[in-house]
Amino acid sequence: MDFNQLGLAAPLLRAVAEAGYSEPTPIQSAAIGPALAGRDIVGCAQTGTGKTAAFALPLLQRVDATAGDDPRIRALVLSPTRELAAQIGQSFATYGRHLELWHTVIFGGVAEAAQIRELGRGIDILVATPGRLLDLWQRKHLSLAAVEIFVLDEADHMLDMGFLPDVKRIIAALPAKRQNLLFSATMPPEIRALADGLLHDPVSVAVAPPATTADNIEQRLYFVAKADKPKLLIEMLRSAALARTLVFSRTKHGANRVVQSLDRAGVPAAAIHGNKSQSARTRALAAFKGGTLRVLVATDLAARGIDVDGVTHVINYDLPNVAETYVHRIGRTARAGAAGVAWSMCDAEEQAYLVDIERMLGRHLERVEDHAYAAAAPAPTDLHGRSRPPAPPSGRSGQRGGGPGRGPGRPGGHRRSGGRRR
């Protein structure tokens, strides 16, 4: 299948071709047709599968088909993070470049005056984070009364960040008659319940089982003492093969410490997390995207907002304490069908996290035992964390699992495609 078979209008097909895409991804093939027909959609897909275009393209076409002089918001996309909201906005700019539609992006952490001015000028499509949207709506700087299409993106991350009450308040403010599209990498019970109440006779699209990882990601595990992690990371980064590397830390202070140790070793790096100003986060992400910075250190809060092509390696400096987060982290590499590498460090305090991750994956990560800072591996366990019996004394070996390894545009700006009102 190619994009010409999905029922998209000529201006959108032209924009897709100009962006360099010829064949839709599985989620785009499955979701675009029903969305164009006005059906509600529940989409479950791992990161890097092209789901932004899966909702952006039909949304643009449906809004453009009824375009008039009404300056009120007719489509709302809700995103959990500032970075992801900005990138969704950029997608609308890319795919809607030949349409006479206006959109803008609003989020917290930056001055609100410019955002309020943009809203006052009239827009068709709004991309927003929950907190800033509720704030401006309650102060009557925007109206949701004309919204015809509502997209809830990264719903499980909304849950993780505690945004579900805000999301429910926003949904209650929307018109009862509307099209709804919900996308989530995983479907925990709370999100399933939200979807059941939000969606009407939805088309369900799942291009990969929840909490699975891309098949083309090489995953390896390094047991290392906590004190040796900085040295192992520096050793890893000495290889030129790590051309664009994303390093994950569990905490903001930990991310800062990683950057400091890399700087002392002469490895340029920047951190991106919630304590950084929006301008600092934007600069770091731009340098990483542009290739002038090869190492970006991030916390899980920033993980969902990093949509960068060509990430060659993801390094879990700290294992996540929630197993599903491992999937989201390593999904930053091997995007759009490319191959990728994910390396994880595990110290003695993190072994329980490792058990949870491997139980979720249903297999053991490949161990690398011959690295320079190798620490003693824990006793072998099964995928439930139970110690394994010793191998039989005969020539038969016990079952092995996880054996030894082998060596453009301003965020929040008023984007346009054509200029119906100016």
Sine and cosine of phi, psi and omega as CSV:
sin_phi,cos_phi,sin_psi,cos_psi,sin_omega,cos_omega
0.00,0.00,0.61,-0.79,0.14,-0.99
-0.85,-0.53,0.07,-1.00,-0.09,-1.00
-0.90,0.44,-0.46,0.89,-0.01,-1.00
-0.90,0.43,-0.33,0.94,-0.04,-1.00
-1.00,-0.03,0.01,1.00,-0.10,-0.99
-1.00,-0.09,-0.05,1.00,0.02,-1.00
1.00,0.07,0.27,0.96,0.00,-1.00
-0.98,0.21,0.54,-0.84,0.00,-1.00
-0.95,0.32,0.37,-0.93,-0.07,-1.00
-0.84,0.55,-0.67,0.74,0.00,-1.00
-0.88,0.48,-0.57,0.82,0.03,-1.00
-0.96,0.29,-0.67,0.75,0.04,-1.00
-0.87,0.49,-0.63,0.78,0.03,-1.00
-0.89,0.45,-0.69,0.72,0.00,-1.00
-0.91,0.40,-0.64,0.77,0.03,-1.00
-0.88,0.47,-0.70,0.72,0.01,-1.00
-0.90,0.44,-0.65,0.76,0.01,-1.00
-0.92,0.40,-0.46,0.89,0.04,-1.00
-0.98,0.19,-0.12,0.99,0.08,-1.00
1.00,-0.07,0.26,0.97,-0.02,-1.00
-0.97,-0.25,0.71,-0.70,0.00,-1.00
-0.88,-0.47,-0.53,0.85,-0.03,-1.00
-0.83,-0.55,0.72,-0.69,0.03,-1.00
-0.95,0.33,0.46,-0.89,0.12,-0.99
-0.97,0.25,0.23,-0.97,-0.02,-1.00
-0.82,0.57,-0.66,0.75,-0.03,-1.00
-0.94,0.33,-0.53,0.85,0.07,-1.00
-0.93,0.38,-0.68,0.74,0.03,-1.00
-0.87,0.49,-0.62,0.79,-0.08,-1.00
-0.99,0.14,-0.53,0.85,-0.17,-0.99
-0.99,-0.14,-0.52,0.85,-0.16,-0.99
-0.90,0.44,-0.71,0.70,-0.01,-1.00
-0.86,0.52,-0.81,0.58,0.04,-1.00
-0.87,0.49,-0.60,0.80,0.01,-1.00
-0.91,0.41,-0.63,0.77,0.07,-1.00
-0.88,0.47,-0.53,0.85,0.00,-1.00
-0.98,0.18,-0.02,1.00,0.04,-1.00
1.00,0.01,0.14,0.99,-0.01,-1.00
-0.97,0.25,0.52,-0.85,0.20,-0.98
-0.94,0.34,0.53,-0.85,-0.06,-1.00
-0.77,-0.64,0.70,-0.71,0.26,-0.97
-0.88,-0.47,0.90,-0.43,-0.07,-1.00
-0.91,-0.41,0.80,-0.60,0.05,-1.00
-0.89,-0.46,0.93,-0.36,-0.06,-1.00
-0.49,-0.87,0.61,-0.79,0.06,-1.00
-0.94,0.34,0.27,-0.96,-0.06,-1.00
-0.91,0.42,0.45,-0.89,0.04,-1.00
0.99,0.14,0.28,0.96,-0.05,-1.00
-0.98,-0.18,0.01,1.00,0.03,-1.00
1.00,0.04,0.44,0.90,-0.08,-1.00
-0.96,0.30,-0.39,0.92,0.04,-1.00
-0.88,0.48,-0.73,0.68,0.06,-1.00
-0.91,0.41,-0.47,0.88,-0.01,-1.00
-0.89,0.46,-0.49,0.87,0.08,-1.00
-0.97,-0.25,-0.48,0.88,-0.06,-1.00
-0.92,0.39,-0.68,0.73,-0.06,-1.00
-0.90,0.43,-0.79,0.61,0.04,-1.00
-0.91,0.42,-0.56,0.83,0.03,-1.00
-0.88,0.47,-0.73,0.68,0.02,-1.00
-0.86,0.51,-0.70,0.72,-0.04,-1.00
-0.91,0.41,-0.67,0.74,-0.03,-1.00
-0.94,0.35,-0.63,0.78,0.04,-1.00
-0.93,0.37,-0.65,0.76,-0.01,-1.00
-0.91,0.42,-0.54,0.84,-0.05,-1.00
-0.91,0.41,-0.43,0.91,-0.02,-1.00
-0.90,-0.43,0.33,0.94,-0.05,-1.00
-0.89,0.46,0.67,-0.74,0.05,-1.00
-0.54,-0.84,-0.55,-0.84,-0.03,-1.00
-0.98,-0.20,0.09,1.00,0.02,-1.00
-0.94,0.34,0.89,-0.46,-0.05,-1.00
-0.99,0.15,0.04,1.00,-0.07,-1.00
-0.99,0.16,0.37,-0.93,-0.02,-1.00
-0.93,0.38,0.80,-0.61,0.00,-1.00
-0.91,-0.40,-0.17,0.99,0.10,-0.99
-0.62,-0.78,0.71,-0.71,-0.02,-1.00
-0.82,-0.57,0.80,-0.60,0.09,-1.00
-0.90,-0.43,0.85,-0.53,-0.03,-1.00
-0.97,-0.24,0.79,-0.61,-0.06,-1.00
-0.80,-0.60,0.55,-0.84,-0.07,-1.00
-0.98,0.21,-0.44,0.90,-0.10,-1.00
-0.79,-0.62,0.37,-0.93,0.01,-1.00
-0.89,0.45,-0.70,0.72,-0.04,-1.00
-0.90,0.44,-0.68,0.73,-0.01,-1.00
-0.92,0.39,-0.65,0.76,0.04,-1.00
-0.86,0.51,-0.69,0.72,0.01,-1.00
-0.89,0.46,-0.64,0.77,-0.02,-1.00
-0.95,0.32,-0.58,0.82,0.10,-0.99
-0.89,0.45,-0.67,0.74,0.05,-1.00
-0.86,0.51,-0.64,0.77,0.04,-1.00
-0.90,0.43,-0.58,0.81,0.05,-1.00
-0.89,0.45,-0.66,0.75,0.05,-1.00
-0.89,0.45,-0.61,0.79,0.05,-1.00
-0.90,0.44,-0.63,0.77,-0.03,-1.00
-0.94,0.34,-0.77,0.63,-0.10,-0.99
-0.98,0.18,-0.41,0.91,-0.03,-1.00
-0.98,-0.20,0.33,0.94,-0.13,-0.99
-0.91,0.42,-0.39,0.92,-0.02,-1.00
-0.96,-0.26,0.26,0.97,0.03,-1.00
-0.93,-0.37,0.44,-0.90,0.02,-1.00
-1.00,-0.06,0.91,0.41,0.00,-1.00
-0.80,-0.60,0.45,-0.89,0.04,-1.00
-0.89,-0.45,0.61,-0.79,0.12,-0.99
-0.59,-0.81,0.32,-0.95,0.10,-1.00
-0.54,-0.84,0.22,-0.98,-0.03,-1.00
-0.83,-0.56,0.74,-0.67,0.06,-1.00
-0.78,-0.62,0.64,-0.77,0.06,-1.00
-0.37,-0.93,0.26,-0.97,0.00,-1.00
-0.99,0.17,0.06,-1.00,0.03,-1.00
1.00,0.03,-0.08,1.00,0.05,-1.00
-0.73,-0.68,0.25,-0.97,0.01,-1.00
-0.87,0.49,0.60,-0.80,-0.08,-1.00
-1.00,0.00,-0.27,0.96,-0.15,-0.99
-0.85,0.52,-0.71,0.70,-0.02,-1.00
-0.91,0.41,-0.61,0.79,0.02,-1.00
-0.91,0.42,-0.65,0.76,0.02,-1.00
-0.90,0.44,-0.64,0.77,0.04,-1.00
-0.88,0.47,-0.68,0.73,-0.01,-1.00
-0.90,0.44,-0.67,0.74,0.03,-1.00
-0.89,0.46,-0.61,0.79,-0.01,-1.00
-0.92,0.38,-0.37,0.93,-0.01,-1.00
-0.99,0.14,-0.19,0.98,0.04,-1.00
1.00,-0.05,0.82,-0.57,0.00,-1.00
-0.67,-0.74,0.36,-0.93,0.06,-1.00
-1.00,-0.08,-0.63,0.78,-0.14,-0.99
-0.78,-0.63,0.76,-0.65,0.03,-1.00
-0.88,-0.48,0.77,-0.63,0.15,-0.99
-0.95,-0.32,0.78,-0.63,-0.15,-0.99
-0.50,-0.86,0.40,-0.91,0.23,-0.97
-1.00,-0.08,0.43,-0.90,-0.17,-0.99
-0.88,0.48,-0.71,0.71,-0.10,-0.99
-0.89,0.46,-0.78,0.63,-0.02,-1.00
-0.91,0.41,-0.60,0.80,0.02,-1.00
-0.89,0.46,-0.75,0.66,0.00,-1.00
-0.88,0.48,-0.66,0.75,-0.02,-1.00
-0.87,0.50,-0.77,0.64,-0.05,-1.00
-0.95,0.32,-0.54,0.84,0.05,-1.00
-0.92,0.39,-0.70,0.72,-0.01,-1.00
-0.90,0.44,-0.49,0.87,0.03,-1.00
-1.00,-0.05,0.18,0.98,0.13,-0.99
0.89,0.46,0.53,0.84,0.12,-0.99
-1.00,0.07,-0.16,0.99,0.06,-1.00
-0.48,-0.88,0.38,-0.93,0.04,-1.00
-0.86,-0.51,0.65,-0.76,0.07,-1.00
-0.96,-0.28,0.18,0.98,-0.13,-0.99
-0.94,0.33,-0.32,0.95,-0.06,-1.00
-0.95,-0.31,0.16,0.99,-0.05,-1.00
-0.91,0.41,0.82,-0.57,0.01,-1.00
-0.97,-0.25,-0.43,0.90,-0.03,-1.00
-0.73,-0.68,0.78,-0.63,0.02,-1.00
-0.84,-0.54,0.80,-0.60,0.03,-1.00
-0.89,-0.45,0.83,-0.56,0.12,-0.99
-0.95,-0.31,0.94,-0.33,-0.06,-1.00
-0.98,-0.21,0.55,-0.84,0.01,-1.00
0.80,0.60,0.80,0.61,-0.09,-1.00
-0.87,0.49,-0.61,0.80,-0.01,-1.00
-0.92,0.38,-0.52,0.86,0.05,-1.00
-0.95,0.30,-0.52,0.85,0.13,-0.99
-0.84,0.54,-0.68,0.73,0.03,-1.00
-0.90,0.44,-0.73,0.68,-0.03,-1.00
-0.85,0.52,-0.59,0.81,-0.08,-1.00
-1.00,0.00,0.05,1.00,0.05,-1.00
0.98,0.18,0.35,0.94,-0.07,-1.00
-1.00,0.00,-0.04,1.00,-0.12,-0.99
-0.86,0.51,-0.65,0.76,0.06,-1.00
-0.87,0.49,-0.64,0.77,0.04,-1.00
-0.91,0.42,-0.66,0.76,0.02,-1.00
-0.87,0.49,-0.68,0.73,-0.01,-1.00
-0.91,0.41,-0.58,0.81,0.05,-1.00
-0.91,0.40,-0.63,0.77,0.02,-1.00
-0.92,0.40,-0.70,0.71,0.01,-1.00
-0.86,0.51,-0.64,0.77,-0.01,-1.00
-0.90,0.43,-0.41,0.91,-0.02,-1.00
-1.00,0.06,-0.13,0.99,-0.05,-1.00
-1.00,0.09,0.41,-0.91,0.09,-1.00
-0.86,0.51,0.53,-0.85,-0.03,-1.00
-0.91,0.40,-0.57,0.82,-0.02,-1.00
-1.00,-0.09,0.94,-0.34,-0.03,-1.00
-0.25,-0.97,0.26,-0.97,0.13,-0.99
-1.00,-0.08,0.66,-0.75,-0.04,-1.00
-0.84,-0.55,0.70,-0.71,0.08,-1.00
-0.76,-0.65,0.85,-0.53,-0.02,-1.00
-0.87,-0.49,0.78,-0.63,0.01,-1.00
-0.82,-0.58,0.65,-0.76,-0.04,-1.00
-0.41,-0.91,0.61,-0.79,0.03,-1.00
-0.96,0.27,-0.53,0.85,0.05,-1.00
-0.74,-0.68,0.26,-0.97,-0.03,-1.00
-0.80,-0.59,0.95,0.31,0.09,-1.00
-0.91,0.42,0.28,-0.96,-0.09,-1.00
-0.82,0.57,-0.61,0.79,-0.03,-1.00
-0.90,0.43,-0.60,0.80,0.01,-1.00
-0.97,0.26,-0.61,0.80,0.07,-1.00
-0.87,0.49,-0.66,0.75,0.03,-1.00
-0.91,0.41,-0.65,0.76,0.05,-1.00
-0.88,0.47,-0.71,0.70,0.00,-1.00
-0.88,0.48,-0.65,0.76,-0.02,-1.00
-0.88,0.47,-0.59,0.81,0.00,-1.00
-0.99,0.12,-0.39,0.92,-0.09,-1.00
-1.00,0.01,-0.64,0.77,-0.22,-0.98
-0.99,-0.14,0.57,-0.82,0.04,-1.00
-0.92,-0.40,0.89,-0.46,0.02,-1.00
0.70,0.72,0.85,0.53,-0.14,-0.99
-0.97,0.23,0.44,-0.90,0.22,-0.97
-1.00,0.08,0.82,-0.58,-0.02,-1.00
-1.00,-0.10,0.79,-0.61,-0.02,-1.00
-0.82,-0.57,0.87,-0.49,0.04,-1.00
-0.70,-0.71,0.94,-0.34,-0.05,-1.00
-1.00,-0.06,-0.15,0.99,0.11,-0.99
-0.41,-0.91,0.51,-0.86,0.03,-1.00
-0.86,0.52,0.58,-0.82,0.04,-1.00
-0.82,0.58,0.59,-0.81,0.08,-1.00
0.89,0.46,0.56,0.83,0.14,-0.99
-0.96,-0.28,0.30,-0.95,0.00,-1.00
-0.92,-0.40,0.41,-0.91,-0.03,-1.00
-0.86,0.50,0.66,-0.75,-0.05,-1.00
-0.91,0.41,-0.45,0.89,-0.09,-1.00
-0.99,-0.12,0.45,0.89,0.12,-0.99
-0.97,-0.26,0.86,-0.50,0.09,-1.00
-0.98,0.19,0.88,-0.48,-0.08,-1.00
-0.91,-0.41,0.80,-0.61,0.01,-1.00
-0.70,-0.72,0.43,-0.90,-0.09,-1.00
-0.83,-0.55,0.69,-0.73,-0.01,-1.00
-0.85,-0.52,0.91,-0.41,0.15,-0.99
-0.98,0.19,0.78,-0.63,-0.10,-1.00
-0.45,-0.89,0.57,-0.82,0.10,-1.00
-0.92,0.39,0.56,-0.83,-0.05,-1.00
-0.82,0.57,-0.65,0.76,-0.04,-1.00
-0.92,0.38,-0.36,0.93,-0.04,-1.00
-1.00,-0.08,-0.05,1.00,-0.02,-1.00
-0.85,0.52,-0.70,0.71,0.02,-1.00
-0.85,0.52,-0.65,0.76,-0.02,-1.00
-0.93,0.37,-0.63,0.78,0.03,-1.00
-0.91,0.41,-0.65,0.76,0.01,-1.00
-0.89,0.46,-0.70,0.72,0.02,-1.00
-0.88,0.47,-0.65,0.76,0.03,-1.00
-0.89,0.46,-0.68,0.73,0.03,-1.00
-0.87,0.50,-0.69,0.72,-0.11,-0.99
-0.97,0.24,-0.11,0.99,0.05,-1.00
-0.95,0.32,-0.31,0.95,0.00,-1.00
-0.98,0.20,0.75,-0.67,0.03,-1.00
-0.92,0.38,-0.28,0.96,0.01,-1.00
-0.91,0.42,-0.40,0.92,0.02,-1.00
-0.99,0.10,0.95,0.30,-0.15,-0.99
-0.96,0.27,-0.59,0.80,0.03,-1.00
-0.61,-0.79,0.97,-0.24,-0.22,-0.97
-0.86,-0.50,0.75,-0.66,0.05,-1.00
-0.95,-0.31,0.86,-0.51,-0.03,-1.00
-0.95,-0.32,0.76,-0.65,-0.05,-1.00
-0.95,-0.32,0.74,-0.68,0.11,-0.99
-0.88,-0.47,0.52,-0.86,0.02,-1.00
-0.96,0.29,-0.47,0.88,-0.12,-0.99
-0.81,-0.59,0.35,-0.93,0.04,-1.00
-0.91,0.42,-0.72,0.70,-0.01,-1.00
-0.91,0.42,-0.60,0.80,0.06,-1.00
-0.88,0.47,-0.66,0.75,0.03,-1.00
-0.88,0.47,-0.67,0.74,0.03,-1.00
-0.89,0.45,-0.64,0.76,0.00,-1.00
-0.91,0.41,-0.61,0.79,0.04,-1.00
-0.88,0.47,-0.71,0.71,0.01,-1.00
-0.88,0.48,-0.67,0.75,0.00,-1.00
-0.89,0.45,-0.67,0.74,0.00,-1.00
-0.92,0.38,-0.59,0.81,0.04,-1.00
-0.93,0.37,-0.64,0.76,0.04,-1.00
-0.87,0.49,-0.67,0.74,0.01,-1.00
-0.89,0.45,-0.48,0.88,0.00,-1.00
-1.00,0.02,0.05,1.00,0.02,-1.00
0.98,0.18,0.39,0.92,0.04,-1.00
-0.94,-0.34,0.97,-0.25,-0.02,-1.00
-0.88,0.48,0.72,-0.69,-0.01,-1.00
-0.42,-0.91,0.32,-0.95,0.07,-1.00
-0.66,-0.75,0.45,-0.89,0.02,-1.00
-0.96,-0.27,0.53,-0.85,0.08,-1.00
-0.71,-0.71,0.89,-0.45,0.00,-1.00
-0.33,-0.95,0.00,-1.00,-0.14,-0.99
-0.91,0.41,-0.39,0.92,0.00,-1.00
-0.99,0.10,-0.17,0.98,0.04,-1.00
-0.98,0.17,0.57,-0.82,0.06,-1.00
-0.91,0.41,0.36,-0.93,0.00,-1.00
-0.87,0.48,-0.61,0.79,-0.01,-1.00
-0.91,0.41,-0.63,0.78,0.02,-1.00
-0.92,0.38,-0.64,0.77,0.02,-1.00
-0.91,0.42,-0.65,0.76,0.00,-1.00
-0.91,0.42,-0.67,0.75,0.00,-1.00
-0.90,0.43,-0.70,0.72,-0.02,-1.00
-0.90,0.44,-0.69,0.72,-0.01,-1.00
-0.92,0.39,-0.61,0.79,0.02,-1.00
-0.91,0.42,-0.66,0.75,0.02,-1.00
-0.91,0.41,-0.62,0.79,0.02,-1.00
-0.92,0.39,-0.70,0.72,0.03,-1.00
-0.90,0.43,-0.64,0.76,-0.08,-1.00
-0.98,0.22,-0.19,0.98,0.05,-1.00
1.00,-0.01,0.02,1.00,0.05,-1.00
-0.99,0.13,-0.22,0.98,0.06,-1.00
-0.79,-0.62,0.88,-0.47,-0.08,-1.00
-1.00,-0.06,-0.19,0.98,-0.02,-1.00
-0.78,-0.63,0.84,-0.55,0.08,-1.00
-0.85,-0.52,0.78,-0.62,-0.01,-1.00
-0.96,-0.26,0.81,-0.58,-0.14,-0.99
-0.72,-0.69,0.42,-0.91,0.20,-0.98
-1.00,-0.10,0.14,-0.99,-0.04,-1.00
-0.91,0.42,-0.47,0.88,0.04,-1.00
-0.84,0.54,-0.63,0.78,-0.05,-1.00
-1.00,0.09,-0.20,0.98,-0.15,-0.99
-0.87,0.50,-0.68,0.74,-0.08,-1.00
-0.95,0.32,-0.31,0.95,-0.04,-1.00
-1.00,-0.07,0.06,1.00,-0.05,-1.00
-0.98,-0.22,0.98,-0.19,-0.01,-1.00
-0.88,-0.48,0.99,0.15,-0.11,-0.99
-0.86,-0.51,0.83,-0.55,0.07,-1.00
-0.94,0.35,0.52,-0.85,0.14,-0.99
0.99,0.12,0.27,0.96,0.12,-0.99
-0.94,0.35,0.92,-0.40,-0.08,-1.00
-0.99,0.14,-0.56,0.83,-0.09,-1.00
-0.65,-0.76,0.62,-0.78,0.24,-0.97
-0.90,-0.43,0.77,-0.63,0.04,-1.00
-0.89,-0.46,0.87,-0.49,0.10,-0.99
-1.00,0.07,1.00,-0.03,0.04,-1.00
-0.89,0.46,-0.66,0.75,0.17,-0.99
-0.89,-0.45,0.69,-0.73,0.14,-0.99
-0.94,0.35,0.61,-0.79,0.04,-1.00
-0.95,0.32,0.50,-0.87,0.00,-1.00
-1.00,0.03,-0.01,1.00,0.14,-0.99
-0.86,-0.51,0.85,-0.52,-0.16,-0.99
-0.85,0.53,-0.66,0.75,-0.05,-1.00
-0.89,0.46,-0.44,0.90,0.01,-1.00
-0.89,0.45,-0.49,0.87,0.05,-1.00
-0.84,0.54,-0.67,0.74,0.00,-1.00
-0.89,0.45,-0.71,0.71,-0.01,-1.00
-0.90,0.44,-0.64,0.77,-0.01,-1.00
-0.89,0.46,-0.82,0.57,-0.12,-0.99
-0.95,0.30,-0.26,0.96,0.08,-1.00
-0.93,0.36,-0.09,1.00,0.08,-1.00
-0.96,0.29,-0.30,0.95,0.09,-1.00
-0.95,-0.31,0.11,-0.99,-0.01,-1.00
0.84,0.55,0.68,0.74,0.00,-1.00
-1.00,0.02,0.46,-0.89,0.05,-1.00
0.81,0.59,0.61,0.80,0.09,-1.00
1.00,0.06,-0.06,1.00,0.00,-1.00
-0.97,0.25,0.33,-0.94,0.09,-1.00
-0.99,0.13,0.38,-0.93,0.02,-1.00
-0.44,-0.90,0.18,-0.98,-0.04,-1.00
-0.76,-0.65,0.71,-0.71,0.07,-1.00
-0.78,-0.62,0.88,-0.47,0.03,-1.00
-0.92,-0.39,0.67,-0.75,-0.03,-1.00
-0.80,-0.60,0.71,-0.70,0.12,-0.99
-0.99,-0.10,0.58,-0.82,0.02,-1.00
-0.66,-0.75,0.88,-0.47,0.10,-1.00
-0.99,-0.16,0.01,-1.00,-0.12,-0.99
-0.87,0.49,-0.54,0.84,-0.04,-1.00
-0.97,0.22,-0.21,0.98,-0.10,-0.99
-0.97,-0.24,0.11,0.99,-0.11,-0.99
-0.91,0.41,-0.50,0.86,0.06,-1.00
-0.92,0.39,-0.59,0.80,0.05,-1.00
-0.90,0.44,-0.62,0.78,0.00,-1.00
-0.89,0.46,-0.67,0.74,0.03,-1.00
-0.85,0.53,-0.70,0.71,0.00,-1.00
-0.89,0.46,-0.67,0.74,-0.02,-1.00
-0.90,0.44,-0.73,0.68,-0.04,-1.00
-0.94,0.35,-0.54,0.84,0.07,-1.00
-0.91,0.42,-0.67,0.74,0.03,-1.00
-0.89,0.45,-0.68,0.74,-0.02,-1.00
-0.95,0.30,-0.41,0.91,-0.05,-1.00
0.98,0.20,0.32,0.95,0.01,-1.00
-0.29,-0.96,0.22,-0.97,0.04,-1.00
-1.00,-0.02,0.59,-0.81,0.15,-0.99
-0.95,0.31,0.53,-0.85,0.01,-1.00
-0.93,0.37,0.81,-0.59,-0.02,-1.00
-0.99,0.11,0.64,-0.77,0.16,-0.99
-0.93,-0.36,0.94,-0.35,-0.16,-0.99
-0.97,-0.25,-0.16,0.99,-0.12,-0.99
-0.94,-0.33,0.44,0.90,0.01,-1.00
-0.99,0.11,0.24,-0.97,-0.18,-0.98
-0.91,0.42,-0.42,0.91,-0.10,-1.00
-0.88,-0.47,0.53,0.85,-0.07,-1.00
-0.89,0.46,0.75,-0.67,0.11,-0.99
-0.97,-0.24,0.31,-0.95,0.01,-1.00
-0.87,0.49,0.77,-0.64,0.04,-1.00
-0.97,0.25,0.50,-0.87,0.05,-1.00
-0.93,0.36,0.24,-0.97,0.06,-1.00
-0.85,0.52,0.63,-0.78,-0.02,-1.00
-0.85,0.52,0.63,-0.78,0.05,-1.00
-0.77,-0.64,0.29,-0.96,0.14,-0.99
-1.00,0.09,-0.08,-1.00,-0.09,-1.00
-0.97,0.25,0.06,1.00,0.12,-0.99
-0.94,-0.33,0.13,0.99,0.04,-1.00
1.00,0.09,0.12,0.99,-0.02,-1.00
-1.00,0.04,0.64,-0.77,0.02,-1.00
-0.90,0.44,0.60,-0.80,-0.01,-1.00
-1.00,0.02,0.51,-0.86,0.09,-1.00
-0.93,0.36,0.42,-0.91,0.03,-1.00
-0.91,0.42,0.36,-0.93,0.01,-1.00
-0.90,0.44,0.53,-0.85,0.04,-1.00
-0.88,0.48,0.51,-0.86,-0.05,-1.00
-0.95,0.32,-0.26,0.96,-0.02,-1.00
-0.96,0.28,-0.13,-0.99,-0.02,-1.00
-0.94,0.35,-0.25,0.97,0.01,-1.00
-0.98,0.21,0.63,-0.77,0.05,-1.00
-0.99,-0.13,0.48,-0.88,0.09,-1.00
-0.93,0.37,0.27,-0.96,-0.01,-1.00
-0.90,0.43,0.77,-0.64,0.00,-1.00
-1.00,-0.09,0.60,-0.80,0.14,-0.99
-0.58,-0.81,0.82,-0.57,-0.01,-1.00
0.92,0.39,0.71,0.70,-0.04,-1.00
-0.94,0.35,-0.13,-0.99,-0.08,-1.00
-0.88,0.47,0.58,-0.81,-0.05,-1.00
-1.00,0.06,0.15,-0.99,0.11,-0.99
-0.94,-0.33,0.64,-0.77,0.01,-1.00
-0.71,0.70,0.00,0.00,0.00,0.00
0.00,0.00,0.69,-0.72,0.12,-0.99
0.78,-0.63,0.44,-0.90,-0.01,-1.00
-0.97,0.23,0.80,-0.60,0.07,-1.00
-0.84,0.54,0.74,-0.68,-0.01,-1.00
1.00,0.04,-0.06,1.00,-0.01,-1.00
-0.97,0.23,0.27,-0.96,-0.01,-1.00
-1.00,0.04,0.96,-0.28,-0.06,-1.00
-1.00,-0.10,0.54,-0.84,-0.05,-1.00
-0.69,-0.72,0.36,-0.93,0.18,-0.98
-0.70,-0.72,0.99,-0.15,-0.19,-0.98
0.99,0.11,-0.35,-0.94,-0.05,-1.00
-0.29,-0.96,0.91,0.41,-0.11,-0.99
-0.87,0.49,-0.60,0.80,-0.12,-0.99
-0.96,-0.27,0.18,0.98,0.00,-1.00
-0.70,-0.71,0.00,0.00,0.00,0.00
